[in-house]
Amino acid sequence: MKKNHVYTLTLAATLLAVTGSVAADQKLAQQKSCLSCHQIDRKVIGPAYKDVANRYKGDDGAEARLAEKIQKGGKGNWGTIPMPPNGSVSPEEAATLAKWVLSL
Ligand code: HEC
């Protein structure tokens, strides 16, 4: 009985951690001004993040490549407008953001 209770608590904590981290990733994108050029499900200046996730589905190297582009900028993949380098983004944050975009 007692064991079950602990299990339920652990499960609840895990669920909270998972949903909490998705919200945290979106908040990071907001803090780093990504969302002034990108929306999750529609193109603005940059591509919709869902379109990015669809394009690289099943591509194992995509996360690392996108993380680098998030930091250094990129051009020619989605149109004629380039993405400028995002200088305030650390390598860890870029990896987190790349993972988040690909999960959408
Ligand atoms: C000034 C506008 C602008 C800002 C700010 C911006 N982006 Fe972009 N982003 C773009 C444009 C434009 C493209 C398309 C570039 C291309 O065609 O290769 C793009 C492309 C991307 C791609 C796809 C790259 C590829 O090669 O397919 C990702 C992922 C991305 N942005 C994430 C981010 C993240 C995360 C941030 C915040 C740290 C961010 N962007 C900030 C304009 C922006």
Backbone and ligand atoms as CSV (ligand in chain L), in Angstrom:
chain,resi,resn,atom,element,x,y,z
A,1,MET,N,N,0.843,-1.197,0.000
A,1,MET,CA,C,0.000,0.000,0.000
A,1,MET,C,C,0.874,1.241,0.000
A,2,LYS,N,N,1.805,1.265,0.930
A,2,LYS,CA,C,2.677,2.422,1.037
A,2,LYS,C,C,3.512,2.598,-0.235
A,3,LYS,N,N,3.951,1.461,-0.761
A,3,LYS,CA,C,4.764,1.462,-1.973
A,3,LYS,C,C,3.999,2.103,-3.140
A,4,ASN,N,N,2.719,1.706,-3.244
A,4,ASN,CA,C,1.884,2.255,-4.307
A,4,ASN,C,C,1.803,3.772,-4.260
A,5,HIS,N,N,1.716,4.247,-3.055
A,5,HIS,CA,C,1.580,5.676,-2.851
A,5,HIS,C,C,2.823,6.407,-3.363
A,6,VAL,N,N,3.988,5.836,-3.017
A,6,VAL,CA,C,5.242,6.426,-3.464
A,6,VAL,C,C,5.307,6.417,-4.983
A,7,TYR,N,N,4.860,5.294,-5.576
A,7,TYR,CA,C,4.868,5.165,-7.029
A,7,TYR,C,C,4.020,6.263,-7.676
A,8,THR,N,N,2.817,6.487,-7.112
A,8,THR,CA,C,1.921,7.505,-7.664
A,8,THR,C,C,2.559,8.893,-7.593
A,9,LEU,N,N,3.184,9.135,-6.455
A,9,LEU,CA,C,3.847,10.435,-6.293
A,9,LEU,C,C,4.966,10.624,-7.316
A,10,THR,N,N,5.767,9.568,-7.508
A,10,THR,CA,C,6.870,9.639,-8.456
A,10,THR,C,C,6.340,9.901,-9.859
A,11,LEU,N,N,5.253,9.190,-10.203
A,11,LEU,CA,C,4.660,9.351,-11.520
A,11,LEU,C,C,4.176,10.788,-11.715
A,12,ALA,N,N,3.506,11.318,-10.707
A,12,ALA,CA,C,2.996,12.682,-10.803
A,12,ALA,C,C,4.149,13.670,-10.983
A,13,ALA,N,N,5.233,13.441,-10.252
A,13,ALA,CA,C,6.384,14.343,-10.338
A,13,ALA,C,C,7.009,14.271,-11.729
A,14,THR,N,N,7.084,13.063,-12.280
A,14,THR,CA,C,7.655,12.899,-13.617
A,14,THR,C,C,6.814,13.630,-14.652
A,15,LEU,N,N,5.490,13.450,-14.553
A,15,LEU,CA,C,4.597,14.115,-15.512
A,15,LEU,C,C,4.762,15.628,-15.441
A,16,LEU,N,N,4.835,16.128,-14.219
A,16,LEU,CA,C,5.014,17.564,-14.031
A,16,LEU,C,C,6.316,18.034,-14.673
A,17,ALA,N,N,7.378,17.261,-14.471
A,17,ALA,CA,C,8.684,17.633,-15.002
A,17,ALA,C,C,8.633,17.673,-16.524
A,18,VAL,N,N,7.961,16.703,-17.142
A,18,VAL,CA,C,7.903,16.638,-18.601
A,18,VAL,C,C,7.115,17.814,-19.169
A,19,THR,N,N,5.912,18.050,-18.664
A,19,THR,CA,C,5.119,19.151,-19.205
A,19,THR,C,C,5.786,20.488,-18.876
A,20,GLY,N,N,6.387,20.561,-17.706
A,20,GLY,CA,C,7.066,21.791,-17.308
A,20,GLY,C,C,8.203,22.121,-18.246
A,21,SER,N,N,8.930,21.108,-18.745
A,21,SER,CA,C,10.093,21.399,-19.566
A,21,SER,C,C,9.691,21.880,-20.957
A,22,VAL,N,N,8.565,21.397,-21.492
A,22,VAL,CA,C,8.113,21.898,-22.787
A,22,VAL,C,C,7.795,23.388,-22.680
A,23,ALA,N,N,7.106,23.765,-21.607
A,23,ALA,CA,C,6.789,25.173,-21.404
A,23,ALA,C,C,8.071,25.986,-21.226
A,24,ALA,N,N,9.060,25.406,-20.539
A,24,ALA,CA,C,10.324,26.106,-20.312
A,24,ALA,C,C,11.057,26.338,-21.627
A,25,ASP,N,N,11.005,25.348,-22.529
A,25,ASP,CA,C,11.674,25.498,-23.824
A,25,ASP,C,C,11.037,26.616,-24.639
A,26,GLN,N,N,9.718,26.665,-24.599
A,26,GLN,CA,C,9.033,27.726,-25.341
A,26,GLN,C,C,9.373,29.090,-24.745
A,27,LYS,N,N,9.508,29.119,-23.424
A,27,LYS,CA,C,9.856,30.365,-22.758
A,27,LYS,C,C,11.267,30.817,-23.165
A,28,LEU,N,N,12.171,29.846,-23.290
A,28,LEU,CA,C,13.533,30.147,-23.719
A,28,LEU,C,C,13.514,30.751,-25.132
A,29,ALA,N,N,12.702,30.168,-26.008
A,29,ALA,CA,C,12.580,30.693,-27.376
A,29,ALA,C,C,12.058,32.131,-27.355
A,30,GLN,N,N,11.180,32.390,-26.411
A,30,GLN,CA,C,10.627,33.734,-26.280
A,30,GLN,C,C,11.700,34.697,-25.776
A,31,GLN,N,N,12.441,34.235,-24.764
A,31,GLN,CA,C,13.493,35.076,-24.183
A,31,GLN,C,C,14.566,35.420,-25.194
A,32,LYS,N,N,14.859,34.473,-26.093
A,32,LYS,CA,C,15.933,34.672,-27.071
A,32,LYS,C,C,15.408,35.315,-28.358
A,33,SER,N,N,14.189,35.839,-28.312
A,33,SER,CA,C,13.562,36.535,-29.453
A,33,SER,C,C,13.336,35.674,-30.676
A,34,CYS,N,N,13.426,34.363,-30.539
A,34,CYS,CA,C,13.158,33.482,-31.678
A,34,CYS,C,C,11.731,33.700,-32.179
A,35,LEU,N,N,10.817,33.943,-31.218
A,35,LEU,CA,C,9.409,33.996,-31.588
A,35,LEU,C,C,9.018,35.315,-32.238
A,36,SER,N,N,9.980,36.241,-32.352
A,36,SER,CA,C,9.652,37.448,-33.123
A,36,SER,C,C,9.768,37.159,-34.612
A,37,CYS,N,N,10.473,36.103,-34.998
A,37,CYS,CA,C,10.569,35.711,-36.414
A,37,CYS,C,C,9.895,34.374,-36.691
A,38,HIS,N,N,9.675,33.578,-35.662
A,38,HIS,CA,C,9.107,32.238,-35.849
A,38,HIS,C,C,7.851,32.074,-35.014
A,39,GLN,N,N,6.868,31.350,-35.576
A,39,GLN,CA,C,5.731,30.874,-34.807
A,39,GLN,C,C,5.758,29.362,-34.901
A,40,ILE,N,N,5.062,28.700,-33.992
A,40,ILE,CA,C,5.097,27.244,-34.001
A,40,ILE,C,C,4.384,26.688,-35.234
A,41,ASP,N,N,3.222,27.236,-35.577
A,41,ASP,CA,C,2.486,26.603,-36.676
A,41,ASP,C,C,2.137,27.524,-37.845
A,42,ARG,N,N,2.854,28.653,-37.969
A,42,ARG,CA,C,2.684,29.388,-39.218
A,42,ARG,C,C,3.957,30.150,-39.540
A,43,LYS,N,N,4.188,30.323,-40.838
A,43,LYS,CA,C,5.389,31.006,-41.292
A,43,LYS,C,C,5.260,32.494,-40.985
A,44,VAL,N,N,6.294,33.110,-40.468
A,44,VAL,CA,C,6.281,34.566,-40.303
A,44,VAL,C,C,7.445,35.050,-41.158
A,45,ILE,N,N,8.563,35.447,-40.534
A,45,ILE,CA,C,9.751,35.773,-41.315
A,45,ILE,C,C,10.531,34.477,-41.559
A,46,GLY,N,N,10.623,33.688,-40.521
A,46,GLY,CA,C,11.237,32.367,-40.642
A,46,GLY,C,C,10.149,31.304,-40.752
A,47,PRO,N,N,10.553,30.079,-41.082
A,47,PRO,CA,C,9.583,28.982,-41.242
A,47,PRO,C,C,8.896,28.610,-39.926
A,48,ALA,N,N,7.671,28.069,-40.033
A,48,ALA,CA,C,6.971,27.539,-38.856
A,48,ALA,C,C,7.796,26.401,-38.270
A,49,TYR,N,N,7.890,26.357,-36.949
A,49,TYR,CA,C,8.697,25.307,-36.329
A,49,TYR,C,C,8.153,23.912,-36.644
A,50,LYS,N,N,6.835,23.806,-36.825
A,50,LYS,CA,C,6.287,22.489,-37.177
A,50,LYS,C,C,6.759,22.060,-38.566
A,51,ASP,N,N,6.905,23.009,-39.492
A,51,ASP,CA,C,7.423,22.668,-40.827
A,51,ASP,C,C,8.876,22.228,-40.741
A,52,VAL,N,N,9.650,22.889,-39.870
A,52,VAL,CA,C,11.047,22.502,-39.676
A,52,VAL,C,C,11.090,21.058,-39.138
A,53,ALA,N,N,10.258,20.782,-38.129
A,53,ALA,CA,C,10.235,19.435,-37.536
A,53,ALA,C,C,9.868,18.392,-38.592
A,54,ASN,N,N,8.897,18.722,-39.455
A,54,ASN,CA,C,8.486,17.778,-40.502
A,54,ASN,C,C,9.588,17.527,-41.507
A,55,ARG,N,N,10.287,18.570,-41.880
A,55,ARG,CA,C,11.319,18.422,-42.903
A,55,ARG,C,C,12.434,17.483,-42.447
A,56,TYR,N,N,12.787,17.561,-41.157
A,56,TYR,CA,C,13.937,16.788,-40.687
A,56,TYR,C,C,13.550,15.527,-39.929
A,57,LYS,N,N,12.278,15.139,-40.040
A,57,LYS,CA,C,11.824,13.927,-39.369
A,57,LYS,C,C,12.675,12.731,-39.815
A,58,GLY,N,N,13.173,11.953,-38.863
A,58,GLY,CA,C,13.944,10.767,-39.206
A,58,GLY,C,C,15.393,11.051,-39.563
A,59,ASP,N,N,15.785,12.312,-39.502
A,59,ASP,CA,C,17.170,12.696,-39.818
A,59,ASP,C,C,17.959,12.809,-38.509
A,60,ASP,N,N,18.799,11.812,-38.248
A,60,ASP,CA,C,19.479,11.739,-36.953
A,60,ASP,C,C,20.459,12.881,-36.712
A,61,GLY,N,N,21.022,13.421,-37.777
A,61,GLY,CA,C,22.009,14.478,-37.595
A,61,GLY,C,C,21.393,15.868,-37.485
A,62,ALA,N,N,20.063,15.943,-37.639
A,62,ALA,CA,C,19.419,17.255,-37.739
A,62,ALA,C,C,19.586,18.090,-36.469
A,63,GLU,N,N,19.502,17.438,-35.315
A,63,GLU,CA,C,19.534,18.194,-34.065
A,63,GLU,C,C,20.843,18.987,-33.938
A,64,ALA,N,N,21.968,18.329,-34.221
A,64,ALA,CA,C,23.262,19.007,-34.107
A,64,ALA,C,C,23.404,20.105,-35.162
A,65,ARG,N,N,22.965,19.830,-36.384
A,65,ARG,CA,C,23.074,20.840,-37.448
A,65,ARG,C,C,22.210,22.058,-37.145
A,66,LEU,N,N,20.991,21.802,-36.678
A,66,LEU,CA,C,20.104,22.927,-36.379
A,66,LEU,C,C,20.629,23.732,-35.198
A,67,ALA,N,N,21.201,23.044,-34.199
A,67,ALA,CA,C,21.745,23.761,-33.044
A,67,ALA,C,C,22.834,24.730,-33.512
A,68,GLU,N,N,23.673,24.275,-34.431
A,68,GLU,CA,C,24.728,25.141,-34.934
A,68,GLU,C,C,24.147,26.327,-35.708
A,69,LYS,N,N,23.110,26.046,-36.525
A,69,LYS,CA,C,22.472,27.127,-37.287
A,69,LYS,C,C,21.788,28.134,-36.389
A,70,ILE,N,N,21.196,27.631,-35.302
A,70,ILE,CA,C,20.516,28.528,-34.369
A,70,ILE,C,C,21.531,29.537,-33.831
A,71,GLN,N,N,22.734,29.083,-33.563
A,71,GLN,CA,C,23.767,29.997,-33.053
A,71,GLN,C,C,24.342,30.889,-34.145
A,72,LYS,N,N,24.681,30.285,-35.271
A,72,LYS,CA,C,25.438,31.023,-36.292
A,72,LYS,C,C,24.594,31.641,-37.391
A,73,GLY,N,N,23.302,31.272,-37.444
A,73,GLY,CA,C,22.451,31.767,-38.510
A,73,GLY,C,C,22.523,30.827,-39.701
A,74,GLY,N,N,21.685,31.104,-40.704
A,74,GLY,CA,C,21.671,30.223,-41.869
A,74,GLY,C,C,20.893,30.879,-42.985
A,75,LYS,N,N,21.062,30.353,-44.196
A,75,LYS,CA,C,20.285,30.899,-45.304
A,75,LYS,C,C,20.116,29.867,-46.408
A,76,GLY,N,N,19.122,30.112,-47.261
A,76,GLY,CA,C,18.951,29.294,-48.452
A,76,GLY,C,C,18.192,28.001,-48.271
A,77,ASN,N,N,17.732,27.719,-47.074
A,77,ASN,CA,C,16.995,26.471,-46.876
A,77,ASN,C,C,15.489,26.644,-46.988
A,78,TRP,N,N,15.020,27.834,-46.725
A,78,TRP,CA,C,13.577,28.065,-46.682
A,78,TRP,C,C,13.142,29.209,-47.581
A,79,GLY,N,N,14.060,29.874,-48.205
A,79,GLY,CA,C,13.684,31.021,-49.035
A,79,GLY,C,C,14.872,31.951,-49.127
A,80,THR,N,N,14.595,33.192,-49.429
A,80,THR,CA,C,15.713,34.108,-49.654
A,80,THR,C,C,16.109,34.894,-48.413
A,81,ILE,N,N,15.250,34.887,-47.382
A,81,ILE,CA,C,15.589,35.659,-46.179
A,81,ILE,C,C,16.530,34.831,-45.298
A,82,PRO,N,N,17.697,35.357,-44.943
A,82,PRO,CA,C,18.603,34.600,-44.062
A,82,PRO,C,C,18.212,34.774,-42.596
A,83,MET,N,N,18.623,33.815,-41.764
A,83,MET,CA,C,18.493,33.997,-40.324
A,83,MET,C,C,19.819,34.546,-39.810
A,84,PRO,N,N,19.803,35.681,-39.142
A,84,PRO,CA,C,21.051,36.238,-38.605
A,84,PRO,C,C,21.553,35.387,-37.440
A,85,PRO,N,N,22.845,35.469,-37.111
A,85,PRO,CA,C,23.361,34.725,-35.949
A,85,PRO,C,C,22.645,35.173,-34.678
A,86,ASN,N,N,22.379,34.246,-33.789
A,86,ASN,CA,C,21.739,34.575,-32.519
A,86,ASN,C,C,22.810,34.526,-31.437
A,87,GLY,N,N,23.514,35.635,-31.275
A,87,GLY,CA,C,24.719,35.683,-30.452
A,87,GLY,C,C,24.529,35.422,-28.970
A,88,SER,N,N,23.327,35.644,-28.463
A,88,SER,CA,C,23.131,35.478,-27.022
A,88,SER,C,C,22.794,34.047,-26.644
A,89,VAL,N,N,22.800,33.137,-27.610
A,89,VAL,CA,C,22.415,31.757,-27.350
A,89,VAL,C,C,23.664,30.911,-27.099
A,90,SER,N,N,23.737,30.251,-25.948
A,90,SER,CA,C,24.877,29.378,-25.630
A,90,SER,C,C,24.718,28.058,-26.379
A,91,PRO,N,N,25.803,27.272,-26.495
A,91,PRO,CA,C,25.680,25.965,-27.159
A,91,PRO,C,C,24.628,25.076,-26.491
A,92,GLU,N,N,24.544,25.126,-25.157
A,92,GLU,CA,C,23.551,24.301,-24.454
A,92,GLU,C,C,22.137,24.754,-24.800
A,93,GLU,N,N,21.961,26.084,-24.824
A,93,GLU,CA,C,20.620,26.598,-25.148
A,93,GLU,C,C,20.255,26.267,-26.591
A,94,ALA,N,N,21.220,26.363,-27.491
A,94,ALA,CA,C,20.962,26.044,-28.898
A,94,ALA,C,C,20.543,24.589,-29.037
A,95,ALA,N,N,21.200,23.697,-28.288
A,95,ALA,CA,C,20.852,22.269,-28.342
A,95,ALA,C,C,19.436,22.053,-27.807
A,96,THR,N,N,19.112,22.735,-26.705
A,96,THR,CA,C,17.771,22.627,-26.128
A,96,THR,C,C,16.720,23.108,-27.121
A,97,LEU,N,N,17.000,24.239,-27.773
A,97,LEU,CA,C,16.035,24.813,-28.720
A,97,LEU,C,C,15.879,23.915,-29.948
A,98,ALA,N,N,16.988,23.355,-30.443
A,98,ALA,CA,C,16.921,22.468,-31.614
A,98,ALA,C,C,16.064,21.246,-31.290
A,99,LYS,N,N,16.287,20.689,-30.111
A,99,LYS,CA,C,15.531,19.512,-29.687
A,99,LYS,C,C,14.041,19.849,-29.579
A,100,TRP,N,N,13.771,21.013,-29.015
A,100,TRP,CA,C,12.368,21.436,-28.840
A,100,TRP,C,C,11.689,21.613,-30.202
A,101,VAL,N,N,12.357,22.323,-31.126
A,101,VAL,CA,C,11.763,22.561,-32.450
A,101,VAL,C,C,11.470,21.215,-33.117
A,102,LEU,N,N,12.422,20.290,-33.055
A,102,LEU,CA,C,12.239,19.001,-33.724
A,102,LEU,C,C,11.147,18.157,-33.063
A,103,SER,N,N,10.789,18.490,-31.816
A,103,SER,CA,C,9.764,17.702,-31.114
A,103,SER,C,C,8.348,18.186,-31.431
A,104,LEU,N,N,8.232,19.290,-32.159
A,104,LEU,CA,C,6.907,19.898,-32.379
A,104,LEU,C,C,6.118,19.197,-33.495
L,1,HEC,C1,C,15.467,37.960,-37.562
L,1,HEC,C2,C,14.587,36.837,-37.698
L,1,HEC,C3,C,14.938,35.513,-37.022
L,1,HEC,C4,C,15.252,35.283,-35.685
L,1,HEC,C5,C,15.382,36.289,-34.567
L,1,HEC,C6,C,15.417,33.852,-35.563
L,1,HEC,N1,N,15.217,33.223,-36.763
L,1,HEC,FE1,FE,15.337,31.223,-37.125
L,1,HEC,N2,N,15.118,31.567,-39.120
L,1,HEC,C7,C,14.854,32.799,-39.704
L,1,HEC,C8,C,14.828,32.649,-41.152
L,1,HEC,C9,C,14.548,33.738,-42.170
L,1,HEC,C10,C,15.081,31.271,-41.408
L,1,HEC,C11,C,15.206,30.562,-42.781
L,1,HEC,C12,C,16.695,30.540,-43.180
L,1,HEC,C13,C,16.941,29.695,-44.409
L,1,HEC,O1,O,16.214,29.802,-45.391
L,1,HEC,O2,O,17.900,28.900,-44.361
L,1,HEC,C14,C,15.243,30.628,-40.114
L,1,HEC,C15,C,15.490,29.267,-39.939
L,1,HEC,C16,C,15.486,28.610,-38.716
L,1,HEC,C17,C,15.553,27.176,-38.539
L,1,HEC,C18,C,15.652,26.133,-39.661
L,1,HEC,C19,C,17.087,26.083,-40.201
L,1,HEC,C20,C,17.267,25.104,-41.338
L,1,HEC,O3,O,18.408,24.995,-41.820
L,1,HEC,O4,O,16.321,24.428,-41.774
L,1,HEC,C21,C,15.531,26.943,-37.180
L,1,HEC,C22,C,15.585,25.589,-36.474
L,1,HEC,C23,C,15.454,28.227,-36.529
L,1,HEC,N3,N,15.423,29.209,-37.477
L,1,HEC,C24,C,15.412,28.409,-35.164
L,1,HEC,C25,C,15.555,29.665,-34.534
L,1,HEC,C26,C,15.740,29.844,-33.106
L,1,HEC,C27,C,15.754,28.719,-32.079
L,1,HEC,C28,C,15.858,31.195,-32.891
L,1,HEC,C29,C,16.128,31.921,-31.581
L,1,HEC,C30,C,17.386,31.641,-30.923
L,1,HEC,C31,C,15.701,31.845,-34.186
L,1,HEC,N4,N,15.533,30.886,-35.144
L,1,HEC,C32,C,15.711,33.216,-34.375
L,1,HEC,C33,C,14.672,33.998,-39.043
L,1,HEC,C34,C,14.935,34.207,-37.685
